[in-house]
Amino acid sequence: MKKIGVLFLVMWGFYACKTAKPYTLPDSEALISAHKRVAVLPFDVKFSEEYKKVMREGKTPWEEQERRAGIDLQRSAFEDLARRVNKKRLGITVQDYLTTNRTLEQSGIPYSQLIGMEKARIASLLGVDAVVFGSSAVEFSMSRGFTGSNGIVTRLDLFDAGAEQKVWSISDREYIRSRFDSPQDLARRTVSDLIGALPYKSGPK
């Protein structure tokens, strides 16, 4: 009987983890259901210091590599979300990432400044109801071997312009399984999964 009770607790805990919704406010669902136009921002990408030592910098400085990787993930996230919106007939419009970046540039907000700014404020500046902002960090240590626990940790946050707060957040990790797994490929796969978890539903607005 004791074993059955332990098994039940384990199964219940597993079920709770699988069904937990990553909302960050009591009224997150209501706020998200009111979204009509959403923009995806450039991602904040960071490579660990040990990864930099192993891979070497090359001709392009690491800071620029991180910026380019952030825009690459922004494009991937935008394309994934746009496809999902069209396929599932979600009741939102996704602003083209080029329009987003052009507006930021015209507003005098460079990539380095964007990362530290209030994202809800950015949403208002872009004229959208919400922004999707992601961060991706390469965790790498030669002491763990090239594969194993080395990988990419990616987080996706959704900020509401009206509430001026984060309303939803989720994260995931993709492990390096071979020497052919580039951080870029791992991050793209993770971003695709996280975009698929965004709590937008089908139906007219």
N, C-alpha and C positions, 0 to 999 in steps of 0.2 A: 504493500500500500504506500509505503514511504517512497519507493522508487517511482511509482505512478505519479505521486505528488510532485517530485522533482522534475520528472519528464514534462508534466503539465506546465510548470513554471518556465522551463526552458522554451517550450513551444510557444507559450504566451508571450514571452519576451521577444522571441524571433518574429512573431506575428506583429507585435507592437512596433518593432523596428521597421518592418516592411510597410506598415500602413501609416506611419507617422507622417504628417504633412509639415513641410519646412516653412510654415508661415511665421512671420516675426512680430505681427501685431494682432490683437483680438479681432479687428475688422479687416484684416488683410484680404480675405475672400471677396468682401463687398467692394473694396477699393479696386482690386484687380479686375473684377467683372465690369467695372465702368471704363476700363481702358479702351481707347479707340485707335490711338496711334502710338507706336513704340519704336524706339531707336536702340541700336546696339552700339556701344562705345568701344574704342580700342581697349584691348586687354592690358593688364599690368603683368608683364612677364619678367621673371627673375631666374637667372642661372646661379647655382650654388658656386661658391669660391673654388671648391675642389674640382667641380666639373670644368670650370674655366681653366684651371691649371692643367688638367688632363687633355682637354681639347685644344688649348692654345687659342689665342685671340685672332690671329690672321690679320688681314689688311683692314677689316672692318672692326672698329672698336666694339666692345661688348655692349656698351650703352646703346649704340645704334642697332646692334643685332637684336637686343631686347625690344627696342621700339618697333623694328620691322616685324618681329615675331608677334607683337601685340596687335598690329594692324592685320597681319595674316589671320590670326585667330578671330579678330573682329569680322573679317570678310567671311570666314567659314561659318561663324555663328549666325551672321545675317542670312547667308544662303540657306543654311539648315532651317532657320526659323521661317523664312519666306516660303520654302518648299512645304513646310508643315502647315502654314497658314492656308496655302492654296489647296493642299491635299485634304486637310481636315475641315476646310471652310470655317476656320476660326474667325470670330468677329472682330479682328483687328487688322490694321494696316502697318506694315513694317517699313520704316523710312530707309531708303537706300543708304548704305554705309558711306558712299562717296559724298552724298549730300550732307550727311552728318559731319564728316571730316572737313568738308569745305566750309560749313557753317562755323565750326570750331576755329578753323584757321582765320576766317574773316572776323571772328570775335576776339582774335589775339590770344587764343588759348593753345599753347603748344602741348605736345604729348607729356612732357615732364611736369607741367603744371596741372594738366587734367587729372593725373593719377591721384593727387592730393586734394582735389576740389570736392565739395559736396555734390554728390551725383544727382540729387533731387533738384539742385539749383541748375545743373547742366540740362536736366529734362525741360525745365521752364525756358531756358535759353534756346533750346532746340525747337520749342513749340510742340512738344509731344507730351502725352499723358504719363509716360514712364520710360525709363532707360534700363537696358540690360547691361550690367558691367561684370566683367570676369577677371580673375587673376589666375595665373598659372606659374608654379614654381618647380624648377628642376631640383630634385633631391638626389644627390649622387655622392658616393664615398667608395674609394677603391678598397677600403677595408672590408666592405661587404661583397666584394667581387663585382664584376661588371654588370651582372644580372642579379636577380634575387630581389632585395628590398629597395633597390634603386628605381626611381621612376618620376612621374609627374603628378603633382597635386593641383587640381583645378577647382576653383570655386566660382559659382555663378550667383549674382545678386540682382534682384529686381527692385528698383526704386520708384516710388510714386511721386509725381510732381506736386499734386495737391496736398498730400499728407506731409511731404518733404521728409520722408523716412523710407527706410528699407522695409519692404513688405513680404519678401520671400528670399530664401537663401538655401543653396544646396552645394555640396562638394563631393568630389570623387577622386580616386587615385588610379592611375594606369601604370603598371609595372613594366620595366624593361625586361623583355624575355629573350632578346638576342642582340648581337652587336649591330644588327641592321635596323633596330628600332630607334629612329631619330626622335628627339624631344618634340619636334614639330608634328610628326605623325601621331605620336602618343597623345599629345594635347588635342589635336583635331578629333581623334576618336572619342576622347573624354568629353569635349565640348559638344559633339553631336549627341551623345547620350544625355547630357545635362539640358540641352535645348529641348530635347524630347520630353523632359520632365516639367517644363514650364506650365503653370496651372491655367492655361487659356483653354476655353471650351468652345465647342462648335455652336453655331447659332448666330442669327443676325443681332447687331447691336442696336 
